[in-house]
Amino acid sequence: MKAIIFINYKEGILDPEGVTISKALDNMGINGINELSVGKCIEMNLDCSSKDEAKKIVEASCDKLLANPNTETYKYKIMEE
Amino acid sequence: MKAIIFINYKEGILDPEGVTISKALDNMGINGINELSVGKCIEMNLDCSSKDEAKKIVEASCDKLLANPNTETYKYKIMEE
């Protein structure tokens, strides 16, 4: 079983890396970008037999370690291989 | 037009954040994760009319700033809104 997790800032929370990259691209002459946000993307190979079990591992990982509950949200996809 | 870019380490390049997270989860009693890798995920809102134009902006951004050509690879998706 494989899982991909996307972790982003919540709406209204400043994304300093995104702002910096946006300005840098503009200064380099790469225009046409209105909005840019940077998040983390975590891929996991899971050793379990059911999607429910995979969901439990992914949610426990995000809730207890990967995502900051104050400032970040996460979404994920689970794929059978 | 909207673009999502995924940036990951090339195969064979050590992913120190991934190794650290993997060990931490195991120590916290969250087991069943065989392999874990951490990448960046960048979302862009683009001010352009065609997919070709969007592709050019995304590839220029990755090649010139976002991805390290020595250690990282990128893939992307472009969506019309």
Backbone of each chain as nested JSON, in Angstrom:
{
  "chains": [
    {"id": "A", "residues": [
      {"number": 1, "name": "MET", "atoms": {"N": [0.859, -1.187, 0.0], "CA": [0.0, 0.0, 0.0], "C": [0.896, 1.238, 0.0]}},
      {"number": 2, "name": "LYS", "atoms": {"N": [0.489, 2.238, -0.754], "CA": [1.299, 3.455, -0.859], "C": [0.439, 4.652, -0.464]}},
      {"number": 3, "name": "ALA", "atoms": {"N": [1.03, 5.62, 0.235], "CA": [0.281, 6.821, 0.601], "C": [1.062, 8.072, 0.214]}},
      {"number": 4, "name": "ILE", "atoms": {"N": [0.352, 9.084, -0.27], "CA": [0.964, 10.392, -0.504], "C": [0.223, 11.4, 0.366]}},
      {"number": 5, "name": "ILE", "atoms": {"N": [0.993, 12.158, 1.14], "CA": [0.41, 13.148, 2.05], "C": [0.847, 14.542, 1.617]}},
      {"number": 6, "name": "PHE", "atoms": {"N": [-0.098, 15.473, 1.549], "CA": [0.216, 16.864, 1.234], "C": [-0.039, 17.706, 2.478]}},
      {"number": 7, "name": "ILE", "atoms": {"N": [0.958, 18.47, 2.893], "CA": [0.797, 19.327, 4.073], "C": [0.985, 20.786, 3.656]}},
      {"number": 8, "name": "ASN", "atoms": {"N": [-0.016, 21.596, 3.909], "CA": [0.018, 23.011, 3.525], "C": [-0.343, 23.887, 4.7]}},
      {"number": 9, "name": "TYR", "atoms": {"N": [-0.011, 25.177, 4.588], "CA": [-0.448, 26.124, 5.608], "C": [-1.958, 26.315, 5.523]}},
      {"number": 10, "name": "LYS", "atoms": {"N": [-2.594, 26.554, 6.677], "CA": [-4.017, 26.899, 6.688], "C": [-4.21, 28.253, 6.031]}},
      {"number": 11, "name": "GLU", "atoms": {"N": [-5.398, 28.505, 5.536], "CA": [-5.731, 29.806, 4.963], "C": [-5.508, 30.897, 5.995]}},
      {"number": 12, "name": "GLY", "atoms": {"N": [-4.878, 31.969, 5.577], "CA": [-4.678, 33.091, 6.492], "C": [-3.341, 33.051, 7.206]}},
      {"number": 13, "name": "ILE", "atoms": {"N": [-2.636, 31.895, 7.11], "CA": [-1.308, 31.794, 7.733], "C": [-0.262, 32.18, 6.672]}},
      {"number": 14, "name": "LEU", "atoms": {"N": [0.653, 33.066, 7.038], "CA": [1.667, 33.523, 6.076], "C": [2.606, 32.381, 5.697]}},
      {"number": 15, "name": "ASP", "atoms": {"N": [2.876, 32.272, 4.421], "CA": [3.77, 31.244, 3.884], "C": [5.057, 31.952, 3.443]}},
      {"number": 16, "name": "PRO", "atoms": {"N": [6.031, 32.091, 4.377], "CA": [7.202, 32.924, 4.071], "C": [8.016, 32.405, 2.885]}},
      {"number": 17, "name": "GLU", "atoms": {"N": [8.141, 31.081, 2.771], "CA": [8.915, 30.51, 1.655], "C": [8.232, 30.837, 0.329]}},
      {"number": 18, "name": "GLY", "atoms": {"N": [6.902, 30.751, 0.315], "CA": [6.146, 31.058, -0.903], "C": [6.318, 32.503, -1.33]}},
      {"number": 19, "name": "VAL", "atoms": {"N": [6.276, 33.41, -0.362], "CA": [6.431, 34.832, -0.667], "C": [7.826, 35.101, -1.234]}},
      {"number": 20, "name": "THR", "atoms": {"N": [8.829, 34.483, -0.613], "CA": [10.22, 34.682, -1.041], "C": [10.441, 34.159, -2.464]}},
      {"number": 21, "name": "ILE", "atoms": {"N": [9.947, 32.955, -2.736], "CA": [10.108, 32.355, -4.065], "C": [9.398, 33.213, -5.116]}},
      {"number": 22, "name": "SER", "atoms": {"N": [8.203, 33.665, -4.777], "CA": [7.417, 34.498, -5.688], "C": [8.195, 35.74, -6.105]}},
      {"number": 23, "name": "LYS", "atoms": {"N": [8.762, 36.425, -5.114], "CA": [9.529, 37.639, -5.4], "C": [10.773, 37.324, -6.21]}},
      {"number": 24, "name": "ALA", "atoms": {"N": [11.449, 36.229, -5.856], "CA": [12.686, 35.865, -6.552], "C": [12.4, 35.567, -8.025]}},
      {"number": 25, "name": "LEU", "atoms": {"N": [11.327, 34.826, -8.308], "CA": [10.99, 34.492, -9.702], "C": [10.675, 35.771, -10.473]}},
      {"number": 26, "name": "ASP", "atoms": {"N": [9.953, 36.668, -9.851], "CA": [9.607, 37.924, -10.496], "C": [10.88, 38.717, -10.814]}},
      {"number": 27, "name": "ASN", "atoms": {"N": [11.809, 38.76, -9.854], "CA": [13.071, 39.485, -10.069], "C": [13.911, 38.854, -11.17]}},
      {"number": 28, "name": "MET", "atoms": {"N": [13.741, 37.536, -11.375], "CA": [14.516, 36.832, -12.406], "C": [13.868, 36.963, -13.778]}},
      {"number": 29, "name": "GLY", "atoms": {"N": [12.742, 37.637, -13.842], "CA": [12.081, 37.838, -15.132], "C": [11.082, 36.757, -15.491]}},
      {"number": 30, "name": "ILE", "atoms": {"N": [10.786, 35.863, -14.523], "CA": [9.761, 34.843, -14.78], "C": [8.444, 35.401, -14.237]}},
      {"number": 31, "name": "ASN", "atoms": {"N": [7.613, 35.897, -15.129], "CA": [6.385, 36.567, -14.714], "C": [5.167, 35.694, -14.997]}},
      {"number": 32, "name": "GLY", "atoms": {"N": [4.012, 36.162, -14.567], "CA": [2.774, 35.446, -14.849], "C": [2.315, 34.579, -13.693]}},
      {"number": 33, "name": "ILE", "atoms": {"N": [3.03, 34.637, -12.547], "CA": [2.604, 33.851, -11.384], "C": [1.865, 34.773, -10.414]}},
      {"number": 34, "name": "ASN", "atoms": {"N": [0.59, 34.491, -10.209], "CA": [-0.254, 35.336, -9.352], "C": [-0.116, 34.992, -7.886]}},
      {"number": 35, "name": "GLU", "atoms": {"N": [-0.049, 33.703, -7.643], "CA": [-0.071, 33.236, -6.263], "C": [0.771, 31.975, -6.216]}},
      {"number": 36, "name": "LEU", "atoms": {"N": [1.527, 31.795, -5.147], "CA": [2.397, 30.625, -5.05], "C": [2.437, 30.18, -3.594]}},
      {"number": 37, "name": "SER", "atoms": {"N": [2.238, 28.887, -3.355], "CA": [2.363, 28.416, -1.976], "C": [3.201, 27.143, -1.95]}},
      {"number": 38, "name": "VAL", "atoms": {"N": [3.962, 27.002, -0.875], "CA": [4.882, 25.871, -0.757], "C": [4.407, 24.958, 0.357]}},
      {"number": 39, "name": "GLY", "atoms": {"N": [4.34, 23.685, 0.071], "CA": [3.947, 22.721, 1.095], "C": [4.892, 21.539, 1.093]}},
      {"number": 40, "name": "LYS", "atoms": {"N": [4.638, 20.582, 1.999], "CA": [5.438, 19.369, 2.017], "C": [4.636, 18.241, 1.4]}},
      {"number": 41, "name": "CYS", "atoms": {"N": [5.352, 17.324, 0.786], "CA": [4.708, 16.173, 0.162], "C": [5.467, 14.941, 0.652]}},
      {"number": 42, "name": "ILE", "atoms": {"N": [4.776, 14.051, 1.348], "CA": [5.431, 12.886, 1.946], "C": [4.886, 11.609, 1.329]}},
      {"number": 43, "name": "GLU", "atoms": {"N": [5.786, 10.783, 0.798], "CA": [5.378, 9.494, 0.224], "C": [5.753, 8.383, 1.189]}},
      {"number": 44, "name": "MET", "atoms": {"N": [4.821, 7.468, 1.398], "CA": [5.074, 6.342, 2.305], "C": [4.784, 5.023, 1.617]}},
      {"number": 45, "name": "ASN", "atoms": {"N": [5.639, 4.042, 1.837], "CA": [5.31, 2.667, 1.482], "C": [4.878, 1.963, 2.745]}},
      {"number": 46, "name": "LEU", "atoms": {"N": [3.655, 1.464, 2.753], "CA": [3.102, 0.912, 3.988], "C": [3.019, -0.6, 3.922]}},
      {"number": 47, "name": "ASP", "atoms": {"N": [3.315, -1.193, 5.061], "CA": [3.291, -2.636, 5.174], "C": [1.98, -3.048, 5.85]}},
      {"number": 48, "name": "CYS", "atoms": {"N": [0.872, -2.926, 5.128], "CA": [-0.407, -3.32, 5.719], "C": [-1.321, -3.84, 4.611]}},
      {"number": 49, "name": "SER", "atoms": {"N": [-2.396, -4.527, 5.036], "CA": [-3.184, -5.234, 4.035], "C": [-4.446, -4.497, 3.604]}},
      {"number": 50, "name": "SER", "atoms": {"N": [-4.958, -3.59, 4.439], "CA": [-6.208, -2.932, 4.063], "C": [-6.059, -1.416, 4.007]}},
      {"number": 51, "name": "LYS", "atoms": {"N": [-6.949, -0.768, 3.251], "CA": [-6.941, 0.687, 3.147], "C": [-7.241, 1.34, 4.493]}},
      {"number": 52, "name": "ASP", "atoms": {"N": [-8.115, 0.676, 5.295], "CA": [-8.475, 1.213, 6.61], "C": [-7.264, 1.287, 7.525]}},
      {"number": 53, "name": "GLU", "atoms": {"N": [-6.457, 0.218, 7.463], "CA": [-5.252, 0.16, 8.28], "C": [-4.281, 1.266, 7.832]}},
      {"number": 54, "name": "ALA", "atoms": {"N": [-4.142, 1.43, 6.511], "CA": [-3.259, 2.46, 5.951], "C": [-3.71, 3.85, 6.4]}},
      {"number": 55, "name": "LYS", "atoms": {"N": [-5.04, 4.079, 6.349], "CA": [-5.617, 5.348, 6.757], "C": [-5.259, 5.656, 8.211]}},
      {"number": 56, "name": "LYS", "atoms": {"N": [-5.348, 4.634, 9.075], "CA": [-5.033, 4.825, 10.5], "C": [-3.581, 5.244, 10.691]}},
      {"number": 57, "name": "ILE", "atoms": {"N": [-2.664, 4.56, 9.973], "CA": [-1.232, 4.876, 10.106], "C": [-0.97, 6.3, 9.622]}},
      {"number": 58, "name": "VAL", "atoms": {"N": [-1.555, 6.667, 8.465], "CA": [-1.329, 7.993, 7.887], "C": [-1.876, 9.077, 8.816]}},
      {"number": 59, "name": "GLU", "atoms": {"N": [-3.093, 8.894, 9.312], "CA": [-3.692, 9.923, 10.166], "C": [-2.956, 10.057, 11.496]}},
      {"number": 60, "name": "ALA", "atoms": {"N": [-2.526, 8.919, 12.08], "CA": [-1.762, 8.986, 13.327], "C": [-0.446, 9.733, 13.091]}},
      {"number": 61, "name": "SER", "atoms": {"N": [0.228, 9.433, 11.958], "CA": [1.505, 10.097, 11.649], "C": [1.319, 11.604, 11.526]}},
      {"number": 62, "name": "CYS", "atoms": {"N": [0.266, 12.02, 10.816], "CA": [0.027, 13.452, 10.603], "C": [-0.367, 14.138, 11.9]}},
      {"number": 63, "name": "ASP", "atoms": {"N": [-1.296, 13.505, 12.647], "CA": [-1.813, 14.142, 13.865], "C": [-0.757, 14.239, 14.959]}},
      {"number": 64, "name": "LYS", "atoms": {"N": [0.121, 13.217, 15.027], "CA": [1.07, 13.179, 16.146], "C": [2.436, 13.747, 15.812]}},
      {"number": 65, "name": "LEU", "atoms": {"N": [2.785, 13.846, 14.512], "CA": [4.137, 14.331, 14.2], "C": [4.218, 15.252, 12.986]}},
      {"number": 66, "name": "LEU", "atoms": {"N": [3.64, 14.826, 11.865], "CA": [3.987, 15.5, 10.601], "C": [3.401, 16.902, 10.434]}},
      {"number": 67, "name": "ALA", "atoms": {"N": [2.144, 17.08, 10.794], "CA": [1.504, 18.385, 10.573], "C": [1.354, 19.142, 11.889]}},
      {"number": 68, "name": "ASN", "atoms": {"N": [1.575, 20.441, 11.828], "CA": [1.369, 21.291, 12.998], "C": [-0.117, 21.649, 13.059]}},
      {"number": 69, "name": "PRO", "atoms": {"N": [-0.845, 21.154, 14.07], "CA": [-2.306, 21.36, 14.072], "C": [-2.713, 22.822, 14.176]}},
      {"number": 70, "name": "ASN", "atoms": {"N": [-1.818, 23.683, 14.649], "CA": [-2.16, 25.102, 14.78], "C": [-2.112, 25.838, 13.452]}},
      {"number": 71, "name": "THR", "atoms": {"N": [-1.185, 25.449, 12.595], "CA": [-0.944, 26.259, 11.391], "C": [-1.121, 25.502, 10.076]}},
      {"number": 72, "name": "GLU", "atoms": {"N": [-1.164, 24.174, 10.128], "CA": [-1.154, 23.406, 8.88], "C": [-2.366, 22.484, 8.739]}},
      {"number": 73, "name": "THR", "atoms": {"N": [-2.714, 22.197, 7.492], "CA": [-3.725, 21.172, 7.218], "C": [-3.077, 20.099, 6.344]}},
      {"number": 74, "name": "TYR", "atoms": {"N": [-3.679, 18.92, 6.334], "CA": [-3.151, 17.882, 5.458], "C": [-4.277, 17.174, 4.72]}},
      {"number": 75, "name": "LYS", "atoms": {"N": [-3.927, 16.656, 3.556], "CA": [-4.827, 15.747, 2.855], "C": [-3.962, 14.601, 2.331]}},
      {"number": 76, "name": "TYR", "atoms": {"N": [-4.578, 13.47, 2.023], "CA": [-3.768, 12.336, 1.582], "C": [-4.524, 11.449, 0.61]}},
      {"number": 77, "name": "LYS", "atoms": {"N": [-3.737, 10.66, -0.116], "CA": [-4.287, 9.67, -1.042], "C": [-3.658, 8.339, -0.708]}},
      {"number": 78, "name": "ILE", "atoms": {"N": [-4.468, 7.279, -0.687], "CA": [-3.913, 5.944, -0.466], "C": [-4.144, 5.107, -1.712]}},
      {"number": 79, "name": "MET", "atoms": {"N": [-3.066, 4.465, -2.179], "CA": [-3.17, 3.661, -3.4], "C": [-2.725, 2.231, -3.136]}},
      {"number": 80, "name": "GLU", "atoms": {"N": [-3.503, 1.283, -3.652], "CA": [-3.065, -0.111, -3.592], "C": [-2.079, -0.314, -4.733]}},
      {"number": 81, "name": "GLU", "atoms": {"N": [-1.038, -1.083, -4.476], "CA": [-0.033, -1.256, -5.533], "C": [-0.238, -2.546, -6.308]}}
    ]},
    {"id": "B", "residues": [
      {"number": 1, "name": "MET", "atoms": {"N": [-5.244, 29.427, -14.854], "CA": [-4.525, 28.161, -14.956], "C": [-3.829, 27.871, -13.622]}},
      {"number": 2, "name": "LYS", "atoms": {"N": [-3.826, 26.624, -13.211], "CA": [-3.228, 26.251, -11.935], "C": [-2.174, 25.178, -12.17]}},
      {"number": 3, "name": "ALA", "atoms": {"N": [-1.065, 25.243, -11.446], "CA": [-0.033, 24.213, -11.584], "C": [0.346, 23.677, -10.212]}},
      {"number": 4, "name": "ILE", "atoms": {"N": [0.586, 22.371, -10.149], "CA": [1.142, 21.769, -8.927], "C": [2.454, 21.103, -9.3]}},
      {"number": 5, "name": "ILE", "atoms": {"N": [3.502, 21.442, -8.574], "CA": [4.843, 20.911, -8.853], "C": [5.293, 20.056, -7.664]}},
      {"number": 6, "name": "PHE", "atoms": {"N": [5.806, 18.885, -7.964], "CA": [6.357, 18.007, -6.925], "C": [7.865, 17.915, -7.107]}},
      {"number": 7, "name": "ILE", "atoms": {"N": [8.627, 18.213, -6.068], "CA": [10.091, 18.144, -6.155], "C": [10.589, 17.115, -5.149]}},
      {"number": 8, "name": "ASN", "atoms": {"N": [11.314, 16.124, -5.645], "CA": [11.827, 15.044, -4.8], "C": [13.312, 14.831, -5.039]}},
      {"number": 9, "name": "TYR", "atoms": {"N": [13.96, 14.154, -4.099], "CA": [15.357, 13.774, -4.316], "C": [15.44, 12.724, -5.413]}},
      {"number": 10, "name": "LYS", "atoms": {"N": [16.546, 12.777, -6.185], "CA": [16.801, 11.725, -7.171], "C": [17.077, 10.409, -6.449]}},
      {"number": 11, "name": "GLU", "atoms": {"N": [16.861, 9.306, -7.137], "CA": [17.16, 7.988, -6.567], "C": [18.639, 7.921, -6.19]}},
      {"number": 12, "name": "GLY", "atoms": {"N": [18.913, 7.395, -5.023], "CA": [20.302, 7.239, -4.6], "C": [20.803, 8.399, -3.765]}},
      {"number": 13, "name": "ILE", "atoms": {"N": [20.033, 9.502, -3.726], "CA": [20.423, 10.653, -2.9], "C": [19.754, 10.495, -1.532]}},
      {"number": 14, "name": "LEU", "atoms": {"N": [20.539, 10.618, -0.465], "CA": [19.993, 10.451, 0.892], "C": [18.994, 11.555, 1.207]}},
      {"number": 15, "name": "ASP", "atoms": {"N": [17.864, 11.155, 1.771], "CA": [16.81, 12.084, 2.17], "C": [16.822, 12.171, 3.704]}},
      {"number": 16, "name": "PRO", "atoms": {"N": [17.631, 13.083, 4.276], "CA": [17.834, 13.082, 5.73], "C": [16.543, 13.332, 6.514]}},
      {"number": 17, "name": "GLU", "atoms": {"N": [15.666, 14.194, 5.994], "CA": [14.408, 14.48, 6.698], "C": [13.539, 13.216, 6.732]}},
      {"number": 18, "name": "GLY", "atoms": {"N": [13.513, 12.492, 5.615], "CA": [12.731, 11.259, 5.533], "C": [13.221, 10.218, 6.522]}},
      {"number": 19, "name": "VAL", "atoms": {"N": [14.537, 10.068, 6.631], "CA": [15.121, 9.081, 7.549], "C": [14.774, 9.449, 8.989]}},
      {"number": 20, "name": "THR", "atoms": {"N": [14.883, 10.749, 9.312], "CA": [14.604, 11.226, 10.67], "C": [13.145, 10.998, 11.05]}},
      {"number": 21, "name": "ILE", "atoms": {"N": [12.232, 11.35, 10.132], "CA": [10.801, 11.187, 10.399], "C": [10.458, 9.711, 10.583]}},
      {"number": 22, "name": "SER", "atoms": {"N": [11.03, 8.877, 9.721], "CA": [10.804, 7.439, 9.786], "C": [11.165, 6.885, 11.163]}},
      {"number": 23, "name": "LYS", "atoms": {"N": [12.348, 7.269, 11.644], "CA": [12.809, 6.785, 12.956], "C": [11.919, 7.321, 14.067]}},
      {"number": 24, "name": "ALA", "atoms": {"N": [11.549, 8.606, 13.961], "CA": [10.729, 9.231, 15.011], "C": [9.377, 8.527, 15.121]}},
      {"number": 25, "name": "LEU", "atoms": {"N": [8.746, 8.237, 13.961], "CA": [7.439, 7.577, 13.972], "C": [7.556, 6.188, 14.601]}},
      {"number": 26, "name": "ASP", "atoms": {"N": [8.629, 5.48, 14.26], "CA": [8.841, 4.152, 14.803], "C": [9.005, 4.221, 16.323]}},
      {"number": 27, "name": "ASN", "atoms": {"N": [9.783, 5.204, 16.797], "CA": [9.982, 5.378, 18.246], "C": [8.692, 5.744, 18.966]}},
      {"number": 28, "name": "MET", "atoms": {"N": [7.761, 6.394, 18.243], "CA": [6.492, 6.798, 18.85], "C": [5.471, 5.674, 18.828]}},
      {"number": 29, "name": "GLY", "atoms": {"N": [5.854, 4.529, 18.28], "CA": [4.958, 3.38, 18.254], "C": [4.063, 3.327, 17.023]}},
      {"number": 30, "name": "ILE", "atoms": {"N": [4.331, 4.198, 16.035], "CA": [3.57, 4.124, 14.786], "C": [4.385, 3.269, 13.81]}},
      {"number": 31, "name": "ASN", "atoms": {"N": [3.969, 2.015, 13.678], "CA": [4.746, 1.075, 12.869], "C": [4.045, 0.791, 11.552]}},
      {"number": 32, "name": "GLY", "atoms": {"N": [4.702, 0.024, 10.697], "CA": [4.102, -0.375, 9.424], "C": [4.546, 0.489, 8.263]}},
      {"number": 33, "name": "ILE", "atoms": {"N": [5.484, 1.42, 8.503], "CA": [5.987, 2.247, 7.405], "C": [7.333, 1.697, 6.953]}},
      {"number": 34, "name": "ASN", "atoms": {"N": [7.38, 1.217, 5.703], "CA": [8.587, 0.599, 5.168], "C": [9.568, 1.616, 4.641]}},
      {"number": 35, "name": "GLU", "atoms": {"N": [9.026, 2.629, 3.982], "CA": [9.877, 3.588, 3.295], "C": [9.148, 4.911, 3.336]}},
      {"number": 36, "name": "LEU", "atoms": {"N": [9.883, 6.005, 3.522], "CA": [9.247, 7.319, 3.618], "C": [10.165, 8.339, 2.96]}},
      {"number": 37, "name": "SER", "atoms": {"N": [9.623, 9.16, 2.084], "CA": [10.448, 10.22, 1.514], "C": [9.701, 11.543, 1.56]}},
      {"number": 38, "name": "VAL", "atoms": {"N": [10.459, 12.617, 1.761], "CA": [9.868, 13.945, 1.915], "C": [10.262, 14.805, 0.721]}},
      {"number": 39, "name": "GLY", "atoms": {"N": [9.272, 15.446, 0.13], "CA": [9.547, 16.348, -0.99], "C": [8.821, 17.66, -0.799]}},
      {"number": 40, "name": "LYS", "atoms": {"N": [9.011, 18.569, -1.761], "CA": [8.286, 19.831, -1.709], "C": [7.153, 19.783, -2.714]}},
      {"number": 41, "name": "CYS", "atoms": {"N": [6.093, 20.482, -2.386], "CA": [4.939, 20.553, -3.275], "C": [4.587, 22.035, -3.425]}},
      {"number": 42, "name": "ILE", "atoms": {"N": [4.649, 22.547, -4.632], "CA": [4.438, 23.974, -4.872], "C": [3.201, 24.176, -5.739]}},
      {"number": 43, "name": "GLU", "atoms": {"N": [2.26, 24.977, -5.245], "CA": [1.058, 25.289, -6.029], "C": [1.177, 26.696, -6.568]}},
      {"number": 44, "name": "MET", "atoms": {"N": [0.839, 26.855, -7.849], "CA": [0.916, 28.177, -8.481], "C": [-0.415, 28.508, -9.146]}},
      {"number": 45, "name": "ASN", "atoms": {"N": [-0.839, 29.755, -8.993], "CA": [-1.927, 30.267, -9.821], "C": [-1.299, 31.09, -10.92]}},
      {"number": 46, "name": "LEU", "atoms": {"N": [-1.542, 30.701, -12.161], "CA": [-0.853, 31.344, -13.276], "C": [-1.8, 32.246, -14.056]}},
      {"number": 47, "name": "ASP", "atoms": {"N": [-1.23, 33.355, -14.486], "CA": [-1.986, 34.337, -15.244], "C": [-1.631, 34.165, -16.728]}},
      {"number": 48, "name": "CYS", "atoms": {"N": [-2.111, 33.086, -17.342], "CA": [-1.82, 32.875, -18.76], "C": [-2.979, 32.121, -19.403]}},
      {"number": 49, "name": "SER", "atoms": {"N": [-3.024, 32.145, -20.723], "CA": [-4.219, 31.656, -21.394], "C": [-4.096, 30.229, -21.922]}},
      {"number": 50, "name": "SER", "atoms": {"N": [-2.855, 29.758, -22.163], "CA": [-2.735, 28.418, -22.739], "C": [-1.898, 27.507, -21.846]}},
      {"number": 51, "name": "LYS", "atoms": {"N": [-2.097, 26.196, -22.024], "CA": [-1.327, 25.203, -21.263], "C": [0.158, 25.268, -21.622]}},
      {"number": 52, "name": "ASP", "atoms": {"N": [0.454, 25.579, -22.901], "CA": [1.84, 25.672, -23.347], "C": [2.584, 26.778, -22.623]}},
      {"number": 53, "name": "GLU", "atoms": {"N": [1.871, 27.915, -22.473], "CA": [2.476, 29.054, -21.784], "C": [2.722, 28.694, -20.315]}},
      {"number": 54, "name": "ALA", "atoms": {"N": [1.738, 28.018, -19.711], "CA": [1.859, 27.606, -18.312], "C": [3.048, 26.661, -18.141]}},
      {"number": 55, "name": "LYS", "atoms": {"N": [3.189, 25.721, -19.097], "CA": [4.282, 24.753, -19.07], "C": [5.636, 25.468, -19.08]}},
      {"number": 56, "name": "LYS", "atoms": {"N": [5.729, 26.502, -19.94], "CA": [6.985, 27.259, -20.038], "C": [7.332, 27.94, -18.718]}},
      {"number": 57, "name": "ILE", "atoms": {"N": [6.324, 28.565, -18.084], "CA": [6.569, 29.263, -16.81], "C": [7.009, 28.257, -15.741]}},
      {"number": 58, "name": "VAL", "atoms": {"N": [6.299, 27.118, -15.679], "CA": [6.607, 26.108, -14.65], "C": [8.012, 25.542, -14.866]}},
      {"number": 59, "name": "GLU", "atoms": {"N": [8.349, 25.194, -16.11], "CA": [9.667, 24.593, -16.365], "C": [10.797, 25.59, -16.122]}},
      {"number": 60, "name": "ALA", "atoms": {"N": [10.576, 26.862, -16.515], "CA": [11.598, 27.885, -16.267], "C": [11.805, 28.059, -14.76]}},
      {"number": 61, "name": "SER", "atoms": {"N": [10.7, 28.085, -13.993], "CA": [10.796, 28.255, -12.536], "C": [11.587, 27.108, -11.907]}},
      {"number": 62, "name": "CYS", "atoms": {"N": [11.278, 25.883, -12.336], "CA": [11.958, 24.711, -11.759], "C": [13.43, 24.672, -12.162]}},
      {"number": 63, "name": "ASP", "atoms": {"N": [13.697, 24.903, -13.459], "CA": [15.064, 24.782, -13.95], "C": [15.968, 25.874, -13.395]}},
      {"number": 64, "name": "LYS", "atoms": {"N": [15.403, 27.079, -13.214], "CA": [16.256, 28.201, -12.811], "C": [16.266, 28.47, -11.314]}},
      {"number": 65, "name": "LEU", "atoms": {"N": [15.255, 27.972, -10.576], "CA": [15.241, 28.298, -9.142], "C": [14.793, 27.152, -8.227]}},
      {"number": 66, "name": "LEU", "atoms": {"N": [13.667, 26.537, -8.551], "CA": [13.02, 25.691, -7.541], "C": [13.717, 24.358, -7.269]}},
      {"number": 67, "name": "ALA", "atoms": {"N": [14.167, 23.688, -8.326], "CA": [14.768, 22.36, -8.139], "C": [16.28, 22.43, -8.304]}},
      {"number": 68, "name": "ASN", "atoms": {"N": [16.989, 21.699, -7.474], "CA": [18.443, 21.599, -7.602], "C": [18.749, 20.52, -8.646]}},
      {"number": 69, "name": "PRO", "atoms": {"N": [19.302, 20.903, -9.796], "CA": [19.471, 19.92, -10.876], "C": [20.431, 18.784, -10.526]}},
      {"number": 70, "name": "ASN", "atoms": {"N": [21.284, 18.983, -9.532], "CA": [22.24, 17.936, -9.154], "C": [21.594, 16.837, -8.319]}},
      {"number": 71, "name": "THR", "atoms": {"N": [20.635, 17.212, -7.483], "CA": [20.139, 16.239, -6.507], "C": [18.636, 15.975, -6.587]}},
      {"number": 72, "name": "GLU", "atoms": {"N": [17.903, 16.843, -7.301], "CA": [16.445, 16.722, -7.269], "C": [15.827, 16.533, -8.664]}},
      {"number": 73, "name": "THR", "atoms": {"N": [14.662, 15.924, -8.681], "CA": [13.866, 15.859, -9.915], "C": [12.513, 16.499, -9.63]}},
      {"number": 74, "name": "TYR", "atoms": {"N": [11.844, 16.901, -10.701], "CA": [10.503, 17.449, -10.497], "C": [9.533, 16.883, -11.513]}},
      {"number": 75, "name": "LYS", "atoms": {"N": [8.272, 16.858, -11.122], "CA": [7.191, 16.569, -12.066], "C": [6.076, 17.552, -11.754]}},
      {"number": 76, "name": "TYR", "atoms": {"N": [5.176, 17.771, -12.719], "CA": [4.13, 18.765, -12.474], "C": [2.849, 18.418, -13.208]}},
      {"number": 77, "name": "LYS", "atoms": {"N": [1.771, 19.037, -12.731], "CA": [0.453, 18.891, -13.358], "C": [-0.074, 20.286, -13.617]}},
      {"number": 78, "name": "ILE", "atoms": {"N": [-0.651, 20.511, -14.791], "CA": [-1.263, 21.809, -15.072], "C": [-2.761, 21.594, -15.26]}},
      {"number": 79, "name": "MET", "atoms": {"N": [-3.557, 22.403, -14.555], "CA": [-5.007, 22.26, -14.648], "C": [-5.645, 23.575, -15.058]}},
      {"number": 80, "name": "GLU", "atoms": {"N": [-6.592, 23.479, -16.002], "CA": [-7.385, 24.659, -16.326], "C": [-8.456, 24.797, -15.254]}},
      {"number": 81, "name": "GLU", "atoms": {"N": [-8.731, 25.998, -14.856], "CA": [-9.715, 26.169, -13.765], "C": [-11.108, 26.48, -14.295]}}
    ]}
  ]
}
